[in-house]
Amino acid sequence: NKHFWIAGIATAIVTAIIILILSRIVTRPLIRMKEATKKLSKGHFSIQLEHNSDDELGELAQSIQLLANELNHLKTERNEFLASISHELRTPLTYIKGYADVAKRQQLNQTERLHYLDIITEETTKLSTLVTELFQLAQLDNNNFTIEKEHFFICDATKKIAQKVLPAFQQNGIELLIICQENFQLLADPIRFEQIIINLLDNARKYSSSGTITTVEMTKQHEEITISIRDGGKGIPNEDLPFIFERFYRVDKSRSRELGGTGLGLSIVKELVEAHNWDIQVSSDLGKGSTFTITARGES
């Protein structure tokens, strides 16, 4: 009986130790993960979870940590986006209000009043453009738009688009050149394609000097179609190239404001290009200009 009791006590002690070890290995990580998910549900995304083990618990902890990091990143992006929108809306509204107050002054002559009214109209146009582009981005973010592809001749389509923007180029003293050796077909959404080309041409026009040439060249090699738009602007510094497609990003903020840029056009281009499963790249040579190249594979 004595040996039986000793064995029983020893078994109980070993069992207690095993339970304690299992509790540390299993229960505590689960408690930490539970606390982490509670924080996430309350909007606190800056959490740190240890995931040293390679078992299922370690994988679960790693997944929760990745989710927290992504949510924290999205929160930061959202706050920056809202701050940028606030700034972009505030600026034209300040101009509109200020010049509207000035235009009310009785002592102004007709020429001065028309000048201030022209500024108000210009700022209203910029505001309208910003709202339109924000709406387009919202549709793209929510996948609340459709890509309806059809075959069309890319050279003919691009020349028609060029005719729409040609007066603006001529007004700035910039030559617009379309190069298309073969009028091959492209499988794409013609409305979205026009948005892409107009945005890229508008960007080229804004940042090119008078007397320069903007070239749109389309080539086809096997099943790969390439569309390149080269401008004669001042170019983009290398340190800015990785961010050029980010929303509200501007290389020259003061000049962009002067030229009416919202910092959203290239973001919309990238979203539309990727919606077609195409690629877009940018290269630049300071003092000589930039080239935006779209590559569509198997879309002819």
FIVEXKOL-661112 format. One record per residue (C-alpha): residue number from 1; x, y negated, z negated. Coordinates in steps of 0.02 Angstrom, whole numbers, padded with zeros to 5 digits. Example, Ala and Ser with C-alpha at 12.3 -4.5 7.8 and 13.67 -1.06 7.14 Angstrom:
2
+------+--------+--------+--------+
! tike !      X !      Y !      Z !
+------+--------+--------+--------+
!    1 !  00615 !  00225 ! -00390 !
!    2 !  00684 !  00053 ! -00357 !
+------+--------+--------+--------+
***
This chain:
300
+------+--------+--------+--------+
! tike !      X !      Y !      Z !
+------+--------+--------+--------+
!    1 !  00000 !  00000 !  00000 !
!    2 !  00144 ! -00116 ! -00044 !
!    3 !  00221 ! -00093 !  00129 !
!    4 !  00049 ! -00120 !  00206 !
!    5 !  00029 ! -00287 !  00119 !
!    6 !  00205 ! -00340 !  00167 !
!    7 !  00172 ! -00295 !  00349 !
!    8 !  00007 ! -00387 !  00344 !
!    9 !  00085 ! -00544 !  00272 !
!   10 !  00227 ! -00535 !  00399 !
!   11 !  00102 ! -00514 !  00540 !
!   12 !  00002 ! -00663 !  00478 !
!   13 !  00159 ! -00770 !  00468 !
!   14 !  00214 ! -00720 !  00643 !
!   15 !  00039 ! -00750 !  00709 !
!   16 !  00035 ! -00922 !  00628 !
!   17 !  00204 ! -00964 !  00704 !
!   18 !  00145 ! -00905 !  00877 !
!   19 ! -00014 ! -01008 !  00860 !
!   20 !  00087 ! -01159 !  00808 !
!   21 !  00205 ! -01138 !  00956 !
!   22 !  00060 ! -01114 !  01077 !
!   23 ! -00024 ! -01265 !  01002 !
!   24 !  00129 ! -01370 !  01037 !
!   25 !  00149 ! -01299 !  01211 !
!   26 ! -00034 ! -01303 !  01266 !
!   27 ! -00142 ! -01406 !  01150 !
!   28 ! -00035 ! -01561 !  01130 !
!   29 ! -00008 ! -01588 !  01318 !
!   30 ! -00195 ! -01566 !  01343 !
!   31 ! -00231 ! -01695 !  01208 !
!   32 ! -00107 ! -01816 !  01288 !
!   33 ! -00188 ! -01790 !  01458 !
!   34 ! -00360 ! -01816 !  01383 !
!   35 ! -00303 ! -01980 !  01305 !
!   36 ! -00225 ! -02032 !  01471 !
!   37 ! -00385 ! -02000 !  01569 !
!   38 ! -00482 ! -02101 !  01440 !
!   39 ! -00364 ! -02247 !  01469 !
!   40 ! -00385 ! -02228 !  01657 !
!   41 ! -00575 ! -02231 !  01640 !
!   42 ! -00560 ! -02397 !  01547 !
!   43 ! -00451 ! -02476 !  01680 !
!   44 ! -00284 ! -02456 !  01591 !
!   45 ! -00174 ! -02383 !  01726 !
!   46 !  00000 ! -02411 !  01651 !
!   47 !  00020 ! -02240 !  01571 !
!   48 !  00168 ! -02122 !  01560 !
!   49 !  00142 ! -01934 !  01549 !
!   50 !  00283 ! -01809 !  01524 !
!   51 !  00277 ! -01665 !  01645 !
!   52 !  00436 ! -01567 !  01614 !
!   53 !  00363 ! -01393 !  01633 !
!   54 !  00337 ! -01310 !  01802 !
!   55 !  00176 ! -01221 !  01754 !
!   56 ! -00004 ! -01271 !  01786 !
!   57 ! -00004 ! -01396 !  01642 !
!   58 !  00149 ! -01481 !  01713 !
!   59 !  00068 ! -01492 !  01884 !
!   60 ! -00091 ! -01563 !  01806 !
!   61 !  00008 ! -01694 !  01709 !
!   62 !  00103 ! -01741 !  01867 !
!   63 ! -00061 ! -01760 !  01964 !
!   64 ! -00133 ! -01873 !  01829 !
!   65 !  00026 ! -01977 !  01829 !
!   66 !  00022 ! -01995 !  02018 !
!   67 ! -00160 ! -02048 !  02008 !
!   68 ! -00119 ! -02177 !  01875 !
!   69 !  00026 ! -02246 !  01978 !
!   70 ! -00084 ! -02259 !  02133 !
!   71 ! -00225 ! -02344 !  02036 !
!   72 ! -00101 ! -02466 !  01959 !
!   73 ! -00033 ! -02504 !  02132 !
!   74 ! -00207 ! -02532 !  02201 !
!   75 ! -00250 ! -02645 !  02055 !
!   76 ! -00095 ! -02750 !  02087 !
!   77 ! -00134 ! -02758 !  02273 !
!   78 ! -00314 ! -02808 !  02237 !
!   79 ! -00261 ! -02948 !  02120 !
!   80 ! -00134 ! -03013 !  02246 !
!   81 ! -00264 ! -03001 !  02384 !
!   82 ! -00392 ! -03099 !  02282 !
!   83 ! -00262 ! -03229 !  02238 !
!   84 ! -00216 ! -03249 !  02421 !
!   85 ! -00399 ! -03262 !  02473 !
!   86 ! -00430 ! -03394 !  02340 !
!   87 ! -00283 ! -03495 !  02403 !
!   88 ! -00331 ! -03477 !  02586 !
!   89 ! -00510 ! -03529 !  02552 !
!   90 ! -00462 ! -03671 !  02435 !
!   91 ! -00345 ! -03756 !  02558 !
!   92 ! -00469 ! -03789 !  02701 !
!   93 ! -00608 ! -03828 !  02579 !
!   94 ! -00497 ! -03959 !  02496 !
!   95 ! -00461 ! -04038 !  02666 !
!   96 ! -00644 ! -04034 !  02716 !
!   97 ! -00703 ! -04114 !  02554 !
!   98 ! -00564 ! -04243 !  02553 !
!   99 ! -00585 ! -04300 !  02733 !
!  100 ! -00776 ! -04296 !  02718 !
!  101 ! -00763 ! -04419 !  02573 !
!  102 ! -00645 ! -04528 !  02675 !
!  103 ! -00759 ! -04522 !  02828 !
!  104 ! -00902 ! -04594 !  02723 !
!  105 ! -00811 ! -04757 !  02693 !
!  106 ! -00902 ! -04902 !  02770 !
!  107 ! -00745 ! -04999 !  02816 !
!  108 ! -00683 ! -04866 !  02937 !
!  109 ! -00694 ! -04903 !  03121 !
!  110 ! -00763 ! -04775 !  03245 !
!  111 ! -00591 ! -04714 !  03301 !
!  112 ! -00534 ! -04678 !  03123 !
!  113 ! -00698 ! -04594 !  03079 !
!  114 ! -00687 ! -04480 !  03232 !
!  115 ! -00508 ! -04436 !  03185 !
!  116 ! -00561 ! -04378 !  03012 !
!  117 ! -00711 ! -04285 !  03084 !
!  118 ! -00594 ! -04195 !  03205 !
!  119 ! -00489 ! -04138 !  03056 !
!  120 ! -00645 ! -04076 !  02967 !
!  121 ! -00696 ! -03979 !  03124 !
!  122 ! -00521 ! -03904 !  03138 !
!  123 ! -00522 ! -03848 !  02956 !
!  124 ! -00697 ! -03778 !  02974 !
!  125 ! -00637 ! -03675 !  03123 !
!  126 ! -00492 ! -03608 !  03020 !
!  127 ! -00611 ! -03563 !  02879 !
!  128 ! -00728 ! -03476 !  03001 !
!  129 ! -00582 ! -03377 !  03074 !
!  130 ! -00526 ! -03324 !  02900 !
!  131 ! -00699 ! -03264 !  02853 !
!  132 ! -00717 ! -03169 !  03017 !
!  133 ! -00549 ! -03083 !  02994 !
!  134 ! -00587 ! -03040 !  02813 !
!  135 ! -00750 ! -02960 !  02872 !
!  136 ! -00655 ! -02860 !  03004 !
!  137 ! -00532 ! -02799 !  02873 !
!  138 ! -00674 ! -02750 !  02756 !
!  139 ! -00750 ! -02646 !  02896 !
!  140 ! -00582 ! -02564 !  02930 !
!  141 ! -00552 ! -02526 !  02746 !
!  142 ! -00723 ! -02447 !  02726 !
!  143 ! -00713 ! -02353 !  02891 !
!  144 ! -00872 ! -02446 !  02932 !
!  145 ! -00834 ! -02458 !  03116 !
!  146 ! -00822 ! -02341 !  03262 !
!  147 ! -00691 ! -02308 !  03393 !
!  148 ! -00783 ! -02268 !  03554 !
!  149 ! -00652 ! -02214 !  03677 !
!  150 ! -00674 ! -02217 !  03864 !
!  151 ! -00559 ! -02217 !  04014 !
!  152 ! -00520 ! -02385 !  04093 !
!  153 ! -00382 ! -02457 !  04201 !
!  154 ! -00262 ! -02539 !  04080 !
!  155 ! -00186 ! -02663 !  04204 !
!  156 ! -00355 ! -02732 !  04257 !
!  157 ! -00415 ! -02743 !  04076 !
!  158 ! -00258 ! -02833 !  04017 !
!  159 ! -00265 ! -02958 !  04159 !
!  160 ! -00445 ! -03000 !  04113 !
!  161 ! -00394 ! -03025 !  03932 !
!  162 ! -00248 ! -03135 !  03987 !
!  163 ! -00367 ! -03247 !  04084 !
!  164 ! -00462 ! -03283 !  03923 !
!  165 ! -00308 ! -03344 !  03829 !
!  166 ! -00216 ! -03422 !  03978 !
!  167 ! -00283 ! -03601 !  03950 !
!  168 ! -00213 ! -03601 !  03773 !
!  169 ! -00043 ! -03544 !  03838 !
!  170 ! -00044 ! -03675 !  03975 !
!  171 ! -00089 ! -03809 !  03849 !
!  172 !  00066 ! -03761 !  03749 !
!  173 !  00174 ! -03755 !  03905 !
!  174 !  00203 ! -03568 !  03890 !
!  175 !  00203 ! -03451 !  04041 !
!  176 !  00104 ! -03290 !  04022 !
!  177 !  00169 ! -03147 !  04129 !
!  178 !  00084 ! -02978 !  04153 !
!  179 !  00193 ! -02836 !  04217 !
!  180 !  00107 ! -02676 !  04270 !
!  181 !  00188 ! -02576 !  04410 !
!  182 !  00049 ! -02447 !  04413 !
!  183 ! -00134 ! -02473 !  04369 !
!  184 ! -00152 ! -02312 !  04268 !
!  185 ! -00294 ! -02267 !  04152 !
!  186 ! -00297 ! -02278 !  03962 !
!  187 ! -00415 ! -02185 !  03846 !
!  188 ! -00464 ! -02311 !  03713 !
!  189 ! -00603 ! -02417 !  03642 !
!  190 ! -00605 ! -02566 !  03764 !
!  191 ! -00676 ! -02686 !  03633 !
!  192 ! -00543 ! -02639 !  03504 !
!  193 ! -00409 ! -02641 !  03638 !
!  194 ! -00456 ! -02820 !  03679 !
!  195 ! -00447 ! -02866 !  03494 !
!  196 ! -00272 ! -02793 !  03483 !
!  197 ! -00204 ! -02882 !  03637 !
!  198 ! -00286 ! -03050 !  03596 !
!  199 ! -00217 ! -03048 !  03418 !
!  200 ! -00042 ! -03007 !  03479 !
!  201 ! -00049 ! -03139 !  03617 !
!  202 ! -00118 ! -03267 !  03494 !
!  203 !  00027 ! -03229 !  03378 !
!  204 !  00151 ! -03246 !  03521 !
!  205 !  00077 ! -03413 !  03576 !
!  206 !  00080 ! -03487 !  03402 !
!  207 !  00263 ! -03452 !  03373 !
!  208 !  00332 ! -03485 !  03547 !
!  209 !  00404 ! -03649 !  03606 !
!  210 !  00354 ! -03745 !  03761 !
!  211 !  00446 ! -03688 !  03917 !
!  212 !  00461 ! -03507 !  03859 !
!  213 !  00384 ! -03349 !  03934 !
!  214 !  00272 ! -03222 !  03849 !
!  215 !  00273 ! -03055 !  03939 !
!  216 !  00150 ! -02911 !  03928 !
!  217 !  00223 ! -02754 !  04006 !
!  218 !  00136 ! -02586 !  04023 !
!  219 !  00228 ! -02427 !  04071 !
!  220 !  00186 ! -02243 !  04079 !
!  221 !  00305 ! -02097 !  04064 !
!  222 !  00231 ! -01924 !  04067 !
!  223 !  00089 ! -01930 !  03938 !
!  224 !  00157 ! -02082 !  03844 !
!  225 !  00092 ! -02257 !  03876 !
!  226 !  00189 ! -02407 !  03810 !
!  227 !  00123 ! -02584 !  03793 !
!  228 !  00254 ! -02716 !  03751 !
!  229 !  00222 ! -02899 !  03713 !
!  230 !  00379 ! -03006 !  03711 !
!  231 !  00377 ! -03189 !  03662 !
!  232 !  00504 ! -03327 !  03672 !
!  233 !  00487 ! -03384 !  03492 !
!  234 !  00618 ! -03413 !  03361 !
!  235 !  00614 ! -03231 !  03305 !
!  236 !  00586 ! -03147 !  03137 !
!  237 !  00724 ! -03126 !  03007 !
!  238 !  00771 ! -02945 !  02972 !
!  239 !  00719 ! -02958 !  02790 !
!  240 !  00541 ! -03005 !  02843 !
!  241 !  00516 ! -02867 !  02973 !
!  242 !  00461 ! -02730 !  02848 !
!  243 !  00320 ! -02842 !  02785 !
!  244 !  00259 ! -02919 !  02947 !
!  245 !  00099 ! -02814 !  02951 !
!  246 !  00052 ! -02847 !  02770 !
!  247 ! -00102 ! -02951 !  02736 !
!  248 ! -00073 ! -03137 !  02711 !
!  249 !  00113 ! -03115 !  02742 !
!  250 !  00193 ! -03260 !  02834 !
!  251 !  00373 ! -03283 !  02886 !
!  252 !  00356 ! -03472 !  02891 !
!  253 !  00211 ! -03519 !  02777 !
!  254 !  00216 ! -03705 !  02813 !
!  255 !  00218 ! -03681 !  03002 !
!  256 !  00084 ! -03546 !  02993 !
!  257 ! -00029 ! -03665 !  02901 !
!  258 !  00005 ! -03801 !  03030 !
!  259 ! -00033 ! -03682 !  03173 !
!  260 ! -00192 ! -03613 !  03095 !
!  261 ! -00125 ! -03440 !  03055 !
!  262 ! -00218 ! -03341 !  02921 !
!  263 ! -00089 ! -03205 !  02896 !
!  264 ! -00219 ! -03072 !  02939 !
!  265 ! -00206 ! -03053 !  03128 !
!  266 ! -00061 ! -02929 !  03128 !
!  267 ! -00140 ! -02829 !  02987 !
!  268 ! -00296 ! -02809 !  03093 !
!  269 ! -00189 ! -02757 !  03242 !
!  270 ! -00101 ! -02622 !  03141 !
!  271 ! -00266 ! -02555 !  03072 !
!  272 ! -00343 ! -02546 !  03246 !
!  273 ! -00188 ! -02466 !  03323 !
!  274 ! -00183 ! -02333 !  03188 !
!  275 ! -00370 ! -02303 !  03208 !
!  276 ! -00328 ! -02249 !  03387 !
!  277 ! -00188 ! -02137 !  03318 !
!  278 ! -00061 ! -02246 !  03406 !
!  279 !  00103 ! -02320 !  03342 !
!  280 !  00158 ! -02502 !  03335 !
!  281 !  00335 ! -02564 !  03306 !
!  282 !  00413 ! -02737 !  03302 !
!  283 !  00589 ! -02790 !  03345 !
!  284 !  00660 ! -02965 !  03343 !
!  285 !  00811 ! -03066 !  03392 !
!  286 !  00829 ! -03230 !  03297 !
!  287 !  00823 ! -03378 !  03413 !
!  288 !  00764 ! -03273 !  03560 !
!  289 !  00595 ! -03199 !  03512 !
!  290 !  00505 ! -03044 !  03455 !
!  291 !  00435 ! -02889 !  03539 !
!  292 !  00283 ! -02791 !  03479 !
!  293 !  00274 ! -02618 !  03556 !
!  294 !  00122 ! -02505 !  03553 !
!  295 !  00144 ! -02321 !  03597 !
!  296 ! -00006 ! -02215 !  03645 !
!  297 !  00031 ! -02030 !  03670 !
!  298 ! -00084 ! -01917 !  03769 !
!  299 ! -00210 ! -02057 !  03796 !
!  300 ! -00208 ! -02069 !  03986 !
+------+--------+--------+--------+
***
